[in-house]
C-alpha cells in the first residue's frame, strides 16, 4: 500500500509538472509569434529601399523565428545545446547586420532594432525555458528510475520474505499433515464400532430399496409382455379368420343371384372383420393400460417409501454424524493430549479434518442422493445420479438409477400406448361410420324392391285365379330380398355391436318372456310350443343387449330347425345359478345337427339346411357375444333334438 | 280425426311412388304432397301457414325418411318442432330403412313423432297408422309401431 502510494503520488506530481510546462510553452510560442508579426508588419511599412536592404536581415529573422518555433520540439540536452549554438550564431549575425552595414538607416527607425532585439531576447528566454524544462524532465526520469529501483528492491525483499514464509508454512503444513494422519488413525480406531452399525443400517435400507425396485421392474415387464402375447395371439386370429372367410366368400357369391350386392357384402364383411380385430386389440390395450396403471400406482408407492426411507435415514445419519463428530472430537482431544502431546493448533486442525471427513464422505453425498431421489419422484427423469464409490451409499444410488431407468421406460411405453390407442380409436370410428353408411345404402334399395314387389303382387291378386305363376315368382323375389336384408342387418349388428354396451341388472325370466312375445309369429308359423322353466329370482348384471341377442338367436334357431314330422314340436328354456355364474339351456326336439356339420356350428355364414331361412350369421354372433361376456357356450345334439348351454358370469367384470 | 291429406318426405322416387300408390289403393286420402328433403318440406309447410297452398286441406300426417341429402330427417324434426304453428295436430311417422335402435330412440324423442316405421310401407302398416290417427285426437302418442 505504502509503495503504491508513493508511486502514485510521484506519477501525479510529474504529470502536473508536465502539464504546466506545456501550457507555458504554448503561451510563450503564441506571444512570440504575435510580437514578431507585429514587428514585421511595422517594419514592412517602412520604405521599399529599406525593405530591400533589410531582406537579408529579414531572412535571418525568419531563421530565428523558425528556430524559435522549433524550440518546443527540443527533447534532449544535445538538441538544446545545438539550438543554443545556432542562437548564438544568429545573434552574432544579427548584431553584425544591425550594427555594421546600415546603422544610419536602421538607427533612424527604432522599431526594427527593438523588434529584433525582442525576438532574440524571446528566443533566449525560450531557450532558457527549454533548458529548465529538459533539466526538469531529466531529473524526473532520474527520480522515476530511483523509485523503480526502490520498488525492485522492495519486491526482492518481499520475495525473500515470502519464500521464508512459505518455507515455514510448508514445514508447518507437513507437521499438520503428519498430525492429521495420526488423528485420523485415532479417529478410525475409536469409531470403527459405530461405523459398523452404520454399515448395517445402510445395508438394510439398500436391501429394501432393491426389493422394491425389482418388484416394480417385474410388474412393468409383466404388463408389457402380457399385452404383447395378447397382440400376437390376436394377429394369428385375424389371419385365421380372414383366410377362412376369404375361402367362403365365393360360395356366397354363387348362392346369391345379385352379384353386385354380393360384392358389397364382400366389402362390408371384410370391414366388419377388420373392426372386430381392431376392437379386440383395443380391449387388449385397455387391459394393458390398466396393468400399467397398477404398475404405476405401485411405482408411486415405491417412490413414497423410497423418499420416506431416505428421509428417516438422513435424519438418523445427521444425528449420528453430529454425535460421531462430537465423540471423535472429544476422543481426539483426549488421545492427542495424552498419547501424542501435540499443541493446540494441531488438535484444532485434526478436529477440522475429522469433521470434514465425515461431512464429505457421508452427509454431502446423502444430501445429494436425497435431492436426486426427490427430483426423480417429482417426475424429473433427466436427473443425473452420482454413483461413484464402492460403499453402501453408491449401492443406494445404483438402485436409484435402476428405478429411474424403469420409470423412463414406463413413461415412453405409456406414450406409445396412448398414441396407438388414439389411432385405433379414430380408425374404429371411421369404420363404424363406413359400416353404417354401407349397410344403409345396401338395405334401402332392397326394401324398395320388397315394397314394389308386394305392390305388384297385390295388383295381380286383384284378378283372382289369373297370374298364379307371376305371383309365386314375386313371393320368391320377396323371400330372397328378405334373406339379404336379414343378412345385412346381421352384418350391421356385428359391426356396431362391438362397442361398449350398457350394463344393467335384469331378470332373466322377464327377458325370456319378452323374447317369447317377439317370436310369436315364428312360433305360430312353425307350430312350435315354447316353455319357460326359469326361476324368477335369477338376475344378471351385464350387457343386456348381448344376452337378448344370444337368447333370440338360440330360440329362433330352435324354432326354425323343428322337426316337421313330429306332432308335438317344442322349445324350452331352463336356467340355474351358482354363486357367481348362470347356466342357461335352450333345447328343442328338432332335427338335430348332423355330425358332419357339428364342427362348424359357430362359423361365419354357416347354414345347416337350405330349407331354413337365415343369414348364417346367427350362431357366429352368439359366440361373439358370449366371448365378450367372458362366458362359455357348448351344445349337445342328436336326431331327437339339440340343447345349447350358455354359461355367463352373473355380474359383468367391468361393473364388478 | 279423419286423415284427408298426407305429406311424404323422402329422397327416393321409388319409395314416394310406392307410398302414393298404397295410399291411393287402400285409403280414402285425397291428397298426397311429396318433398325430396327436409328443407323443401319446411318451405312447403311455411308457405302453407302463410297462404292457401294446401287449399284448406293441410296434411295431418307426415311420413318422414331419415337419410336424405341437404337436410336429413332429424334436422327437419328439430326445425319443424321449433315452430309453434306447426303443432296443429300434425302426426309425424318415421318411415326409414334403418333398423338401428339409436335412430328409433332419437326420432321418438320428438313429441311430434308418433311412430317409427321400418320400410317398406305395406297395406297393413298404413291401415294401422290411419286407425291410430282416427282413434287419437292427434295429441297423444299411440303405441308406436312394429318393425
Boltz contact constraints between the chains, C-beta under 6 A:
constraints:
  - contact:
      token1: [A, 440]
      token2: [B, 67]
      max_distance: 6.0
  - contact:
      token1: [A, 443]
      token2: [B, 97]
      max_distance: 6.0
  - contact:
      token1: [A, 444]
      token2: [B, 97]
      max_distance: 6.0
  - contact:
      token1: [A, 447]
      token2: [B, 97]
      max_distance: 6.0
  - contact:
      token1: [A, 447]
      token2: [B, 119]
      max_distance: 6.0
  - contact:
      token1: [A, 447]
      token2: [B, 120]
      max_distance: 6.0
  - contact:
      token1: [A, 448]
      token2: [B, 14]
      max_distance: 6.0
  - contact:
      token1: [A, 448]
      token2: [B, 15]
      max_distance: 6.0
  - contact:
      token1: [A, 450]
      token2: [B, 120]
      max_distance: 6.0
  - contact:
      token1: [A, 451]
      token2: [B, 18]
      max_distance: 6.0
  - contact:
      token1: [A, 451]
      token2: [B, 120]
      max_distance: 6.0
  - contact:
      token1: [A, 455]
      token2: [B, 21]
      max_distance: 6.0
  - contact:
      token1: [A, 489]
      token2: [B, 99]
      max_distance: 6.0
